[in-house]
């Protein structure tokens, strides 16, 4: 039995094979429509989510399985003080696999230690979001045709942005990636990511504060929102929330084939006018996340695939 708690739980070869499977599902959806008949996915979401929770549920339903779970801590026995360990012990007898989102870093890891079913980390605090990372990789590979030799800019909340941390951890394993980290000083990438991930892997990276300065250099721009829920006080959030807003004027500085990604939800860091630009692929990115999660469910459940299928 395997869990997915971090992007690094999969080797580069395993990641590439999982993306190959997601490609195959995307191109042959009907072939996989009943492959998980009789299987159940539990979605244990201790904090709000739209895309991640619903895309997990859509993934299992698309595979012919079923879904149970809760969408907030208030609607579970966590509100009564039940521990993650006790919850997962019980859920293990109800479902075949679970996806857990929790505001505390490490909660999915705790769950995995007491679980008798595969646990997928669907986001734990500001730490990791491995299925979003797989979605990001799948989007880049389908739309750019490669996962090597490009310059990517991360812009916005790089301090608390778990999607940023996870994607950087993954991309340093591929060759020829240059990172430009764009943020105000208060929201810079955490020192452990800088030292233990970027510098430890000899990554080419630059930290700057100007989005306009970075744009002409980028093949990919990964925008993030300033996350109100991660701040300790409202004053700091209000001061920093509008630091970067991508609009048509700024976008005129970018390459004609640059892609704009965003893990969503968007607040106001990307102007609505940008949605019509062919470089804006964040809604396509959200769509592709379903196929990645379908591939992951099949892999972790070790479901026999149709003729010619591959899994990790």
Phi and psi in degrees as GROMACS dihedral restraints (atoms count N, CA, C in turn):
[ dihedral_restraints ]
;  ai    aj    ak    al  type     phi  dphi    fc
    3     4     5     6     1  -120.1    20    10
    4     5     6     7     1   151.0    20    10
    6     7     8     9     1  -115.0    20    10
    7     8     9    10     1   164.1    20    10
    9    10    11    12     1  -123.7    20    10
   10    11    12    13     1   101.5    20    10
   12    13    14    15     1  -107.9    20    10
   13    14    15    16     1   -27.3    20    10
   15    16    17    18     1  -141.3    20    10
   16    17    18    19     1   152.9    20    10
   18    19    20    21     1   -57.2    20    10
   19    20    21    22     1   -28.6    20    10
   21    22    23    24     1   -78.3    20    10
   22    23    24    25     1    -2.4    20    10
   24    25    26    27     1   -68.1    20    10
   25    26    27    28     1   -18.1    20    10
   27    28    29    30     1  -107.1    20    10
   28    29    30    31     1   137.4    20    10
   30    31    32    33     1   -70.2    20    10
   31    32    33    34     1   168.9    20    10
   33    34    35    36     1   -60.0    20    10
   34    35    36    37     1   -42.4    20    10
   36    37    38    39     1   -62.9    20    10
   37    38    39    40     1   -43.1    20    10
   39    40    41    42     1   -63.9    20    10
   40    41    42    43     1   -40.3    20    10
   42    43    44    45     1   -61.4    20    10
   43    44    45    46     1   -46.1    20    10
   45    46    47    48     1   -63.9    20    10
   46    47    48    49     1   -37.4    20    10
   48    49    50    51     1   -68.7    20    10
   49    50    51    52     1   -36.9    20    10
   51    52    53    54     1   -64.9    20    10
   52    53    54    55     1   -40.0    20    10
   54    55    56    57     1   -67.1    20    10
   55    56    57    58     1   -34.5    20    10
   57    58    59    60     1   -61.6    20    10
   58    59    60    61     1   -41.6    20    10
   60    61    62    63     1   -65.8    20    10
   61    62    63    64     1   -41.9    20    10
   63    64    65    66     1   -60.2    20    10
   64    65    66    67     1   -39.5    20    10
   66    67    68    69     1   -59.3    20    10
   67    68    69    70     1   -45.4    20    10
   69    70    71    72     1   -64.7    20    10
   70    71    72    73     1   -41.2    20    10
   72    73    74    75     1   -63.0    20    10
   73    74    75    76     1   -44.0    20    10
   75    76    77    78     1   -59.1    20    10
   76    77    78    79     1   -38.4    20    10
   78    79    80    81     1   -84.6    20    10
   79    80    81    82     1   -18.9    20    10
   81    82    83    84     1  -137.4    20    10
   82    83    84    85     1    58.6    20    10
   84    85    86    87     1   -61.6    20    10
   85    86    87    88     1   -39.2    20    10
   87    88    89    90     1   -65.8    20    10
   88    89    90    91     1   -27.5    20    10
   90    91    92    93     1   -63.9    20    10
   91    92    93    94     1   -27.4    20    10
   93    94    95    96     1  -103.9    20    10
   94    95    96    97     1     8.0    20    10
   96    97    98    99     1   -70.2    20    10
   97    98    99   100     1   -18.9    20    10
   99   100   101   102     1  -128.1    20    10
  100   101   102   103     1    15.9    20    10
  102   103   104   105     1   -71.0    20    10
  103   104   105   106     1   -21.0    20    10
  105   106   107   108     1  -110.4    20    10
  106   107   108   109     1    25.0    20    10
  108   109   110   111     1   -56.4    20    10
  109   110   111   112     1   129.3    20    10
  111   112   113   114     1    90.2    20    10
  112   113   114   115     1    -7.1    20    10
  114   115   116   117     1   -94.9    20    10
  115   116   117   118     1   149.3    20    10
  117   118   119   120     1  -123.8    20    10
  118   119   120   121     1   136.1    20    10
  120   121   122   123     1  -106.8    20    10
  121   122   123   124     1   128.8    20    10
  123   124   125   126     1  -100.5    20    10
  124   125   126   127     1   126.5    20    10
  126   127   128   129     1  -104.9    20    10
  127   128   129   130     1   109.0    20    10
  129   130   131   132     1  -105.8    20    10
  130   131   132   133     1    92.3    20    10
  132   133   134   135     1  -110.9    20    10
  133   134   135   136     1   105.5    20    10
  135   136   137   138     1   -85.7    20    10
  136   137   138   139     1    -5.2    20    10
  138   139   140   141     1  -142.6    20    10
  139   140   141   142     1   160.9    20    10
  141   142   143   144     1   -61.2    20    10
  142   143   144   145     1   147.8    20    10
  144   145   146   147     1  -159.8    20    10
  145   146   147   148     1   144.3    20    10
  147   148   149   150     1  -111.2    20    10
  148   149   150   151     1   -69.4    20    10
  150   151   152   153     1   -62.1    20    10
  151   152   153   154     1   -47.7    20    10
  153   154   155   156     1   -65.1    20    10
  154   155   156   157     1   -49.2    20    10
  156   157   158   159     1   -64.3    20    10
  157   158   159   160     1   -49.0    20    10
  159   160   161   162     1   -69.2    20    10
  160   161   162   163     1   -31.7    20    10
  162   163   164   165     1   -71.8    20    10
  163   164   165   166     1   -34.0    20    10
  165   166   167   168     1   -63.2    20    10
  166   167   168   169     1   -45.1    20    10
  168   169   170   171     1   -65.4    20    10
  169   170   171   172     1   -42.9    20    10
  171   172   173   174     1   -62.4    20    10
  172   173   174   175     1   -39.1    20    10
  174   175   176   177     1   -59.9    20    10
  175   176   177   178     1   -48.4    20    10
  177   178   179   180     1   -68.0    20    10
  178   179   180   181     1   -40.4    20    10
  180   181   182   183     1   -64.8    20    10
  181   182   183   184     1   -38.6    20    10
  183   184   185   186     1   -63.0    20    10
  184   185   186   187     1   -26.3    20    10
  186   187   188   189     1   -88.7    20    10
  187   188   189   190     1     0.4    20    10
  189   190   191   192     1    89.0    20    10
  190   191   192   193     1     6.9    20    10
  192   193   194   195     1   -90.8    20    10
  193   194   195   196     1  -170.1    20    10
  195   196   197   198     1  -130.1    20    10
  196   197   198   199     1   169.1    20    10
  198   199   200   201     1  -134.5    20    10
  199   200   201   202     1   142.2    20    10
  201   202   203   204     1  -143.4    20    10
  202   203   204   205     1   162.7    20    10
  204   205   206   207     1   151.8    20    10
  205   206   207   208     1  -165.6    20    10
  207   208   209   210     1  -137.7    20    10
  208   209   210   211     1   156.7    20    10
  210   211   212   213     1  -109.8    20    10
  211   212   213   214     1     1.4    20    10
  213   214   215   216     1  -161.2    20    10
  214   215   216   217     1   154.7    20    10
  216   217   218   219     1   -60.6    20    10
  217   218   219   220     1   -33.2    20    10
  219   220   221   222     1   -64.0    20    10
  220   221   222   223     1   -24.2    20    10
  222   223   224   225     1   -98.7    20    10
  223   224   225   226     1    15.2    20    10
  225   226   227   228     1  -126.4    20    10
  226   227   228   229     1   175.7    20    10
  228   229   230   231     1   -72.9    20    10
  229   230   231   232     1    -2.9    20    10
  231   232   233   234     1   -59.8    20    10
  232   233   234   235     1   -30.9    20    10
  234   235   236   237     1   -64.6    20    10
  235   236   237   238     1   -21.0    20    10
  237   238   239   240     1   -95.9    20    10
  238   239   240   241     1    -0.8    20    10
  240   241   242   243     1   102.3    20    10
  241   242   243   244     1     7.4    20    10
  243   244   245   246     1   -66.9    20    10
  244   245   246   247     1   139.7    20    10
  246   247   248   249     1   -80.2    20    10
  247   248   249   250     1   160.2    20    10
  249   250   251   252     1   -59.4    20    10
  250   251   252   253     1   -39.9    20    10
  252   253   254   255     1   -61.1    20    10
  253   254   255   256     1   -44.1    20    10
  255   256   257   258     1   -69.4    20    10
  256   257   258   259     1   -39.3    20    10
  258   259   260   261     1   -60.5    20    10
  259   260   261   262     1   -47.0    20    10
  261   262   263   264     1   -69.6    20    10
  262   263   264   265     1   -30.9    20    10
  264   265   266   267     1   -59.2    20    10
  265   266   267   268     1   -42.9    20    10
  267   268   269   270     1   -71.0    20    10
  268   269   270   271     1   -47.6    20    10
  270   271   272   273     1   -61.4    20    10
  271   272   273   274     1   -31.1    20    10
  273   274   275   276     1   -59.8    20    10
  274   275   276   277     1   -24.6    20    10
  276   277   278   279     1   -91.1    20    10
  277   278   279   280     1    -4.5    20    10
  279   280   281   282     1  -105.6    20    10
  280   281   282   283     1   -26.7    20    10
  282   283   284   285     1  -134.3    20    10
  283   284   285   286     1   169.6    20    10
  285   286   287   288     1   -99.6    20    10
  286   287   288   289     1   -19.9    20    10
  288   289   290   291     1  -160.2    20    10
  289   290   291   292     1   152.5    20    10
  291   292   293   294     1  -138.2    20    10
  292   293   294   295     1   150.7    20    10
  294   295   296   297     1  -116.1    20    10
  295   296   297   298     1   127.1    20    10
  297   298   299   300     1  -122.6    20    10
  298   299   300   301     1   128.4    20    10
  300   301   302   303     1  -113.7    20    10
  301   302   303   304     1   135.3    20    10
  303   304   305   306     1  -147.7    20    10
  304   305   306   307     1   142.1    20    10
  306   307   308   309     1   -71.5    20    10
  307   308   309   310     1   -15.7    20    10
  309   310   311   312     1   -97.8    20    10
  310   311   312   313     1   128.0    20    10
  312   313   314   315     1   -58.3    20    10
  313   314   315   316     1   134.4    20    10
  315   316   317   318     1    90.9    20    10
  316   317   318   319     1    -7.0    20    10
  318   319   320   321     1   -60.9    20    10
  319   320   321   322     1   -43.4    20    10
  321   322   323   324     1   -62.7    20    10
  322   323   324   325     1   -32.0    20    10
  324   325   326   327     1   -65.7    20    10
  325   326   327   328     1   -41.8    20    10
  327   328   329   330     1   -59.7    20    10
  328   329   330   331     1   -45.4    20    10
  330   331   332   333     1   -58.1    20    10
  331   332   333   334     1   -41.9    20    10
  333   334   335   336     1   -62.3    20    10
  334   335   336   337     1   -27.9    20    10
  336   337   338   339     1   -74.8    20    10
  337   338   339   340     1   -17.4    20    10
  339   340   341   342     1  -116.7    20    10
  340   341   342   343     1     2.6    20    10
  342   343   344   345     1   -95.5    20    10
  343   344   345   346     1   146.2    20    10
  345   346   347   348     1  -107.4    20    10
  346   347   348   349     1    11.4    20    10
  348   349   350   351     1  -129.3    20    10
  349   350   351   352     1   158.6    20    10
  351   352   353   354     1   -61.0    20    10
  352   353   354   355     1   137.1    20    10
  354   355   356   357     1  -111.7    20    10
  355   356   357   358     1   129.2    20    10
  357   358   359   360     1  -109.8    20    10
  358   359   360   361     1   125.8    20    10
  360   361   362   363     1   -75.5    20    10
  361   362   363   364     1   112.5    20    10
  363   364   365   366     1   -99.3    20    10
  364   365   366   367     1    22.1    20    10
  366   367   368   369     1   120.4    20    10
  367   368   369   370     1   118.7    20    10
  369   370   371   372     1  -126.5    20    10
  370   371   372   373     1   103.0    20    10
  372   373   374   375     1    56.1    20    10
  373   374   375   376     1  -135.6    20    10
  375   376   377   378     1   -95.6    20    10
  376   377   378   379     1    18.9    20    10
  378   379   380   381     1   -91.7    20    10
  379   380   381   382     1   -72.3    20    10
  381   382   383   384     1  -139.2    20    10
  382   383   384   385     1   153.1    20    10
  384   385   386   387     1  -149.1    20    10
  385   386   387   388     1    71.5    20    10
  387   388   389   390     1   -63.7    20    10
  388   389   390   391     1   -33.5    20    10
  390   391   392   393     1   -74.2    20    10
  391   392   393   394     1   -26.9    20    10
  393   394   395   396     1   -68.4    20    10
  394   395   396   397     1   -37.7    20    10
  396   397   398   399     1   -62.0    20    10
  397   398   399   400     1   -44.5    20    10
  399   400   401   402     1   -62.6    20    10
  400   401   402   403     1   -38.2    20    10
  402   403   404   405     1   -61.9    20    10
  403   404   405   406     1   -44.1    20    10
  405   406   407   408     1   -61.5    20    10
  406   407   408   409     1   -45.2    20    10
  408   409   410   411     1   -62.3    20    10
  409   410   411   412     1   -43.0    20    10
  411   412   413   414     1   -62.7    20    10
  412   413   414   415     1   -42.4    20    10
  414   415   416   417     1   -63.0    20    10
  415   416   417   418     1   -47.8    20    10
  417   418   419   420     1   -61.3    20    10
  418   419   420   421     1   -45.3    20    10
  420   421   422   423     1   -67.2    20    10
  421   422   423   424     1   -41.6    20    10
  423   424   425   426     1   -67.4    20    10
  424   425   426   427     1   -38.2    20    10
  426   427   428   429     1   -94.2    20    10
  427   428   429   430     1   -26.9    20    10
  429   430   431   432     1  -102.4    20    10
  430   431   432   433     1   -19.6    20    10
  432   433   434   435     1    82.5    20    10
  433   434   435   436     1     6.6    20    10
  435   436   437   438     1  -162.7    20    10
  436   437   438   439     1   162.9    20    10
  438   439   440   441     1  -122.9    20    10
  439   440   441   442     1    26.7    20    10
  441   442   443   444     1  -135.6    20    10
  442   443   444   445     1   158.3    20    10
  444   445   446   447     1    58.3    20    10
  445   446   447   448     1    62.3    20    10
  447   448   449   450     1  -150.7    20    10
  448   449   450   451     1   165.1    20    10
  450   451   452   453     1  -107.2    20    10
  451   452   453   454     1   125.1    20    10
  453   454   455   456     1  -120.0    20    10
  454   455   456   457     1   133.3    20    10
  456   457   458   459     1  -106.0    20    10
  457   458   459   460     1   130.9    20    10
  459   460   461   462     1  -105.8    20    10
  460   461   462   463     1   125.3    20    10
  462   463   464   465     1  -128.5    20    10
  463   464   465   466     1   134.2    20    10
  465   466   467   468     1   117.6    20    10
  466   467   468   469     1  -126.1    20    10
  468   469   470   471     1   -87.7    20    10
  469   470   471   472     1    90.9    20    10
  471   472   473   474     1   -91.9    20    10
  472   473   474   475     1   -10.2    20    10
  474   475   476   477     1   -78.5    20    10
  475   476   477   478     1   -49.7    20    10
  477   478   479   480     1  -100.9    20    10
  478   479   480   481     1    -5.9    20    10
  480   481   482   483     1   -74.3    20    10
  481   482   483   484     1    97.4    20    10
  483   484   485   486     1   -64.9    20    10
  484   485   486   487     1   -29.8    20    10
  486   487   488   489     1   -66.3    20    10
  487   488   489   490     1   -37.2    20    10
  489   490   491   492     1   -65.5    20    10
  490   491   492   493     1   -48.2    20    10
  492   493   494   495     1   -59.4    20    10
  493   494   495   496     1   -45.6    20    10
  495   496   497   498     1   -64.6    20    10
  496   497   498   499     1   -43.1    20    10
  498   499   500   501     1   -69.5    20    10
  499   500   501   502     1   -37.7    20    10
  501   502   503   504     1   -62.5    20    10
  502   503   504   505     1   -44.4    20    10
  504   505   506   507     1   -56.6    20    10
  505   506   507   508     1   -36.5    20    10
  507   508   509   510     1   -78.0    20    10
  508   509   510   511     1   -45.3    20    10
  510   511   512   513     1   -68.7    20    10
  511   512   513   514     1   -25.6    20    10
  513   514   515   516     1   -65.7    20    10
  514   515   516   517     1   -13.3    20    10
  516   517   518   519     1   -84.8    20    10
  517   518   519   520     1    -6.9    20    10
  519   520   521   522     1  -105.3    20    10
  520   521   522   523     1   158.4    20    10
  522   523   524   525     1   -89.8    20    10
  523   524   525   526     1   150.2    20    10
  525   526   527   528     1    72.8    20    10
  526   527   528   529     1    24.4    20    10
  528   529   530   531     1   -95.4    20    10
  529   530   531   532     1   128.4    20    10
  531   532   533   534     1  -111.7    20    10
  532   533   534   535     1   133.2    20    10
  534   535   536   537     1  -110.0    20    10
  535   536   537   538     1   131.4    20    10
  537   538   539   540     1  -118.3    20    10
  538   539   540   541     1   118.1    20    10
  540   541   542   543     1  -104.5    20    10
  541   542   543   544     1   112.6    20    10
  543   544   545   546     1  -113.5    20    10
  544   545   546   547     1   113.7    20    10
  546   547   548   549     1  -164.4    20    10
  547   548   549   550     1   160.5    20    10
  549   550   551   552     1   -70.2    20    10
  550   551   552   553     1   158.3    20    10
  552   553   554   555     1   -54.3    20    10
  553   554   555   556     1   -34.7    20    10
  555   556   557   558     1   -69.3    20    10
  556   557   558   559     1   -19.6    20    10
  558   559   560   561     1  -119.9    20    10
  559   560   561   562     1    27.8    20    10
  561   562   563   564     1   -64.0    20    10
  562   563   564   565     1   159.5    20    10
  564   565   566   567     1   -56.5    20    10
  565   566   567   568     1   138.8    20    10
  567   568   569   570     1   -60.6    20    10
  568   569   570   571     1   150.5    20    10
  570   571   572   573     1   -61.1    20    10
  571   572   573   574     1   -32.1    20    10
  573   574   575   576     1   -68.0    20    10
  574   575   576   577     1   -33.6    20    10
  576   577   578   579     1   -69.7    20    10
  577   578   579   580     1   -42.4    20    10
  579   580   581   582     1   -62.3    20    10
  580   581   582   583     1   -47.1    20    10
  582   583   584   585     1   -83.1    20    10
  583   584   585   586     1   -49.1    20    10
  585   586   587   588     1   -84.0    20    10
  586   587   588   589     1   -18.9    20    10
  588   589   590   591     1  -111.7    20    10
  589   590   591   592     1   -62.4    20    10
  591   592   593   594     1   -67.6    20    10
  592   593   594   595     1   -56.6    20    10
  594   595   596   597     1   -70.5    20    10
  595   596   597   598     1   -37.4    20    10
  597   598   599   600     1   -63.9    20    10
  598   599   600   601     1   -26.2    20    10
  600   601   602   603     1  -102.3    20    10
  601   602   603   604     1     8.3    20    10
  603   604   605   606     1    64.9    20    10
  604   605   606   607     1    31.1    20    10
  606   607   608   609     1   -71.6    20    10
  607   608   609   610     1   147.9    20    10
  609   610   611   612     1   -86.4    20    10
  610   611   612   613     1   108.4    20    10
  612   613   614   615     1  -140.8    20    10
  613   614   615   616     1   153.1    20    10
  615   616   617   618     1  -135.4    20    10
  616   617   618   619     1   139.3    20    10
  618   619   620   621     1  -110.0    20    10
  619   620   621   622     1   122.2    20    10
  621   622   623   624     1  -137.2    20    10
  622   623   624   625     1   170.6    20    10
  624   625   626   627     1  -109.5    20    10
  625   626   627   628     1   -10.8    20    10
  627   628   629   630     1  -103.0    20    10
  628   629   630   631     1   118.5    20    10
  630   631   632   633     1   -67.8    20    10
  631   632   633   634     1   -41.1    20    10
  633   634   635   636     1   -59.5    20    10
  634   635   636   637     1   -39.2    20    10
  636   637   638   639     1   -64.7    20    10
  637   638   639   640     1   -35.4    20    10
  639   640   641   642     1   -79.9    20    10
  640   641   642   643     1   -35.4    20    10
  642   643   644   645     1   -51.9    20    10
  643   644   645   646     1   -45.0    20    10
  645   646   647   648     1   -63.8    20    10
  646   647   648   649     1   -16.9    20    10
  648   649   650   651     1   -92.3    20    10
  649   650   651   652     1   -10.9    20    10
  651   652   653   654     1   -92.6    20    10
  652   653   654   655     1   139.9    20    10
  654   655   656   657     1   -93.4    20    10
  655   656   657   658     1   -26.8    20    10
  657   658   659   660     1  -140.2    20    10
  658   659   660   661     1   137.2    20    10
  660   661   662   663     1  -119.8    20    10
  661   662   663   664     1   120.6    20    10
  663   664   665   666     1  -107.1    20    10
  664   665   666   667     1   100.0    20    10
  666   667   668   669     1   -85.5    20    10
  667   668   669   670     1   147.7    20    10
  669   670   671   672     1  -136.7    20    10
  670   671   672   673     1   154.5    20    10
  672   673   674   675     1   -86.0    20    10
  673   674   675   676     1   155.8    20    10
  675   676   677   678     1   -79.4    20    10
  676   677   678   679     1   119.5    20    10
  678   679   680   681     1   -88.8    20    10
  679   680   681   682     1   106.5    20    10
  681   682   683   684     1   -55.1    20    10
  682   683   684   685     1   -38.9    20    10
  684   685   686   687     1   -70.4    20    10
  685   686   687   688     1   -12.5    20    10
  687   688   689   690     1   -94.3    20    10
  688   689   690   691     1    -7.8    20    10
  690   691   692   693     1   -88.4    20    10
  691   692   693   694     1   147.2    20    10
  693   694   695   696     1   -84.9    20    10
  694   695   696   697     1   -20.5    20    10
  696   697   698   699     1  -144.9    20    10
  697   698   699   700     1   149.5    20    10
  699   700   701   702     1   -67.0    20    10
  700   701   702   703     1   -33.2    20    10
  702   703   704   705     1   -60.6    20    10
  703   704   705   706     1   -43.9    20    10
  705   706   707   708     1   -65.4    20    10
  706   707   708   709     1   -40.6    20    10
  708   709   710   711     1   -61.1    20    10
  709   710   711   712     1   -48.4    20    10
  711   712   713   714     1   -61.8    20    10
  712   713   714   715     1   -37.8    20    10
  714   715   716   717     1   -67.4    20    10
  715   716   717   718     1   -31.5    20    10
  717   718   719   720     1  -106.3    20    10
  718   719   720   721     1   -12.5    20    10
  720   721   722   723     1   -65.6    20    10
  721   722   723   724     1   -26.5    20    10
  723   724   725   726     1  -108.0    20    10
  724   725   726   727     1    24.0    20    10
  726   727   728   729     1   -60.2    20    10
  727   728   729   730     1   -42.2    20    10
  729   730   731   732     1  -127.2    20    10
  730   731   732   733     1   122.9    20    10
  732   733   734   735     1  -130.4    20    10
  733   734   735   736     1   116.9    20    10
  735   736   737   738     1   -84.8    20    10
  736   737   738   739     1   120.7    20    10
  738   739   740   741     1  -130.1    20    10
  739   740   741   742     1  -179.1    20    10
  741   742   743   744     1   -61.7    20    10
  742   743   744   745     1   -36.3    20    10
  744   745   746   747     1   -62.4    20    10
  745   746   747   748     1   -48.3    20    10
  747   748   749   750     1   -67.2    20    10
  748   749   750   751     1   -36.3    20    10
  750   751   752   753     1   -65.5    20    10
  751   752   753   754     1   -22.3    20    10
  753   754   755   756     1   -65.0    20    10
  754   755   756   757     1   -16.0    20    10
  756   757   758   759     1   -82.9    20    10
  757   758   759   760     1   -12.8    20    10
  759   760   761   762     1   -89.8    20    10
  760   761   762   763     1   162.6    20    10
  762   763   764   765     1   -63.3    20    10
  763   764   765   766     1   149.3    20    10
  765   766   767   768     1   -66.3    20    10
  766   767   768   769     1   -18.7    20    10
  768   769   770   771     1  -111.4    20    10
  769   770   771   772     1    13.1    20    10
  771   772   773   774     1   -65.7    20    10
  772   773   774   775     1   140.4    20    10
  774   775   776   777     1  -102.9    20    10
  775   776   777   778     1   140.9    20    10
  777   778   779   780     1  -107.6    20    10
  778   779   780   781     1   117.5    20    10
  780   781   782   783     1  -110.7    20    10
  781   782   783   784     1   156.3    20    10
  783   784   785   786     1  -159.0    20    10
  784   785   786   787     1   131.3    20    10
  786   787   788   789     1   -71.9    20    10
  787   788   789   790     1   -13.4    20    10
  789   790   791   792     1    60.4    20    10
  790   791   792   793     1   151.2    20    10
  792   793   794   795     1   -77.5    20    10
  793   794   795   796     1   149.4    20    10
  795   796   797   798     1   -88.5    20    10
  796   797   798   799     1   144.7    20    10
  798   799   800   801     1  -106.9    20    10
  799   800   801   802     1   -84.8    20    10
  801   802   803   804     1  -138.5    20    10
  802   803   804   805     1    16.3    20    10
  804   805   806   807     1   -76.7    20    10
  805   806   807   808     1   -14.5    20    10
  807   808   809   810     1  -125.9    20    10
  808   809   810   811     1   118.2    20    10
  810   811   812   813     1   -62.9    20    10
  811   812   813   814     1   144.8    20    10
  813   814   815   816     1   -58.7    20    10
  814   815   816   817     1   -30.4    20    10
  816   817   818   819     1   -60.0    20    10
  817   818   819   820     1   -25.6    20    10
  819   820   821   822     1   -72.0    20    10
  820   821   822   823     1   -22.2    20    10
  822   823   824   825     1   -56.5    20    10
  823   824   825   826     1   -29.9    20    10
  825   826   827   828     1   -83.0    20    10
  826   827   828   829     1    -8.9    20    10
  828   829   830   831     1   -74.5    20    10
  829   830   831   832     1   132.9    20    10
  831   832   833   834     1   -62.6    20    10
  832   833   834   835     1   -15.8    20    10
  834   835   836   837     1   -78.8    20    10
  835   836   837   838     1   -15.0    20    10
  837   838   839   840     1   -81.9    20    10
  838   839   840   841     1   109.6    20    10
  840   841   842   843     1  -120.6    20    10
  841   842   843   844     1    17.7    20    10
  843   844   845   846     1   -70.6    20    10
  844   845   846   847     1   -29.0    20    10
  846   847   848   849     1   -76.4    20    10
  847   848   849   850     1   -35.0    20    10
  849   850   851   852     1   -63.3    20    10
  850   851   852   853     1   -39.1    20    10
  852   853   854   855     1   -57.0    20    10
  853   854   855   856     1   -44.9    20    10
  855   856   857   858     1   -64.1    20    10
  856   857   858   859     1   -39.1    20    10
  858   859   860   861     1   -63.0    20    10
  859   860   861   862     1   -45.0    20    10
  861   862   863   864     1   -65.8    20    10
  862   863   864   865     1   -23.1    20    10
  864   865   866   867     1   -59.3    20    10
  865   866   867   868     1   -29.8    20    10
  867   868   869   870     1   -62.8    20    10
  868   869   870   871     1   -42.4    20    10
  870   871   872   873     1   -72.6    20    10
  871   872   873   874     1   -34.2    20    10
  873   874   875   876     1   -63.1    20    10
  874   875   876   877     1   -43.7    20    10
  876   877   878   879     1   -70.9    20    10
  877   878   879   880     1   -31.5    20    10
  879   880   881   882     1   -61.7    20    10
  880   881   882   883     1   -45.8    20    10
  882   883   884   885     1   -63.5    20    10
  883   884   885   886     1   -38.6    20    10
  885   886   887   888     1   -68.3    20    10
  886   887   888   889     1   -43.3    20    10
  888   889   890   891     1   -59.0    20    10
  889   890   891   892     1   -46.2    20    10
  891   892   893   894     1   -61.2    20    10
  892   893   894   895     1   -39.7    20    10
  894   895   896   897     1   -67.9    20    10
  895   896   897   898     1   -48.2    20    10
  897   898   899   900     1   -71.1    20    10
  898   899   900   901     1   -29.4    20    10
  900   901   902   903     1   -84.8    20    10
  901   902   903   904     1    -6.3    20    10
  903   904   905   906     1    55.4    20    10
  904   905   906   907     1    45.0    20    10
  906   907   908   909     1   -75.8    20    10
  907   908   909   910     1   129.7    20    10
  909   910   911   912     1   -60.0    20    10
  910   911   912   913     1   132.5    20    10
  912   913   914   915     1   -94.7    20    10
  913   914   915   916     1   158.5    20    10
  915   916   917   918     1   -58.8    20    10
  916   917   918   919     1   163.4    20    10
  918   919   920   921     1   -47.8    20    10
  919   920   921   922     1   128.4    20    10
  921   922   923   924     1    87.3    20    10
  922   923   924   925     1     1.8    20    10
  924   925   926   927     1   -75.0    20    10
  925   926   927   928     1   156.4    20    10
  927   928   929   930     1  -132.4    20    10
  928   929   930   931     1   150.7    20    10
  930   931   932   933     1  -145.1    20    10
  931   932   933   934     1   174.7    20    10
